[in-house]
Amino acid sequence: MLVIGIAGGSGSGKTTVVKKIIESIPQESVSVISQDAYYKDNGVLTQEEREAINFDHPSAIEWPLLTHHIEELKAGRSIEMPTYSYVTCRRGKETIPVTPSEVIIVEGILIFTDPDLAKVLDLKVFVDTSADERLIRIIQRDVNERGRGLDKSIRHYQTYVKPMHEIFIEPTKRLADIIIPVGGDNEKGIDILTSKIKQTLKLV
């Protein structure tokens, strides 16, 4: 089993990289674990308190559960991955069953910040995209998918996303085994990563 961690700033193109990897190998050979599913359950908070949650800070994630789930998969046992709603800021009643696969991809902006989780990752990949490009993607996502207006999206970026990226995410780039510039548009970088996975799966 190969456990790959794919990190990078918000809007860097991590999801696109993961999608292209999955398209290149047999789907039954890979499982994807999203950091976003492991946000702490904040449903008991007031609406005002929920709006003040800093989702870009490592303290927002339930790291012990995420790490435990990866260890369970590595041991050959299935898990029930949580679901999380940004609207209610709480975990859903539904879970997503994940079975052990030859390749496990763990994806999230902060996954290299937790030492225990970093230890169980066999290969660390950092998707490196310019701040300007990430900002454009973040605004588009906030407006189209999360119901934020333009002003609120920019304010959120300035208050949370940008400073947390500089403090927590950007420094973890030095921990990466592979850096993929410009995200999902870097076909050569993705090809190199996919070749490594295919070697593990003995497809080449």
Order of alpha helices (4+ residues) and beta strands (2+ residues): beta-alpha-beta-alpha-alpha-beta-beta-beta-beta-beta-alpha-beta-alpha-alpha-beta-alpha
